[in-house]
Amino acid sequence: MPTEIWTWAQPYLLAVNGLSFLAFSADKFCAIHGFWRTPEVRLLLLAALGGTPAAYAARRLFRHKTHKQPFSRRLHIVAWSQLGAALIWLLGFT
C-alpha cells in the first residue's frame, strides 16, 4: 500500500472509529436512561464511513443492538461491502 495514502487515511480512520465508538456508547447510555436515542441510520453511516471495527467492538462491549436483526443485518452488509471493496483495491481489480 502506498505510504502517501496513510498520511490521511490513518488519522481519518482513527477519527471515524472513535466517533463510531462514542456514538454507540452514547446510544446505549440513552437507552438505559430513557433519553433521546441516536438514529440507527446515523450509527450505520458512521460504520459505512469506516467505523465498522469500532461499531462491532462497541456492540460487543456494551451488548448494544446485538439482537436487533434489521440493524445487525445492515451492519453486516456494510462490513462485507467494505471488505469486498478493500480486496478489490488491494488486488488491483479496478
C-alpha atoms as one frame of an Amber mdcrd trajectory, in Angstrom:
protein
   0.000   0.000   0.000   1.486   3.367  -0.914   2.716   5.401   2.029   1.004
   8.573   0.769  -2.417   7.065   1.415  -1.648   6.512   5.092  -0.795  10.180
   5.613  -4.513  10.964   5.501  -6.190   7.545   5.829  -4.785   6.633   9.228
  -5.932   9.813  11.056  -9.279   9.643   9.239  -9.890   6.016  10.228  -8.861
   6.679  13.819 -11.249   9.636  13.998 -14.236   7.898  12.395 -13.737   4.804
  14.545 -13.524   6.973  17.650 -16.745   8.751  16.675 -18.444   5.460  15.923
 -17.465   4.023  19.305 -18.645   7.161  21.101 -21.947   7.158  19.202 -22.672
   3.542  20.136 -21.734   4.142  23.769 -23.864   7.308  23.940 -26.807   5.471
  22.381 -26.504   2.689  24.958 -26.391   5.272  27.761 -29.501   6.977  26.360
 -31.281   3.630  26.006 -30.624   2.794  29.653 -31.718   6.201  30.960 -34.655
   6.824  28.630 -33.158   9.778  26.757 -33.395  10.580  23.046 -31.589   7.921
  21.044 -29.104   8.144  18.197 -30.913   7.246  14.953 -29.860   3.874  13.551
 -29.146   5.461  10.190 -26.508   7.652  11.858 -24.855   4.641  13.508 -24.833
   2.788  10.201 -23.475   5.859   8.394 -20.545   6.074  10.813 -19.857   2.395
  10.184 -20.115   2.876   6.420 -17.673   5.786   6.570 -15.052   3.441   8.017
 -16.067   2.964  11.649 -17.130  -0.663  11.314 -14.412  -2.106  13.609 -15.407
   0.265  16.404 -19.097  -0.428  15.793 -18.557  -4.146  16.281 -16.329  -3.552
  19.320 -18.874  -1.243  20.953 -21.742  -3.634  20.223 -19.868  -6.420  21.947
 -18.546  -4.354  24.855 -21.860  -2.654  25.660 -24.105  -5.527  24.496 -25.906
  -2.974  22.386 -28.055  -3.699  19.327 -26.914  -7.303  19.273 -30.395  -8.841
  18.992 -31.981  -6.289  16.697 -31.974  -8.208  13.420 -32.629  -5.476  10.845
 -29.800  -3.401  12.314 -27.409  -6.348  12.632 -28.088  -7.435   9.062 -27.461
  -3.927   7.743 -24.232  -3.630   9.720 -23.058  -6.978   8.319 -23.851  -5.757
   4.795 -21.750  -2.635   5.411 -18.862  -4.735   6.756 -18.920  -7.223   3.865
 -19.148  -4.387   1.340 -16.117  -2.704   2.877 -14.189  -5.956   2.905 -15.053
  -6.579  -0.746 -14.041  -3.045  -1.745 -10.762  -3.374   0.170  -9.967  -6.683
  -1.537 -10.743  -5.258  -4.956  -8.491  -2.292  -4.251  -5.669  -4.379  -2.779
  -5.721  -6.911  -5.590  -5.854  -4.207  -8.221  -9.096  -5.181  -9.922 -10.015
  -1.557 -10.573
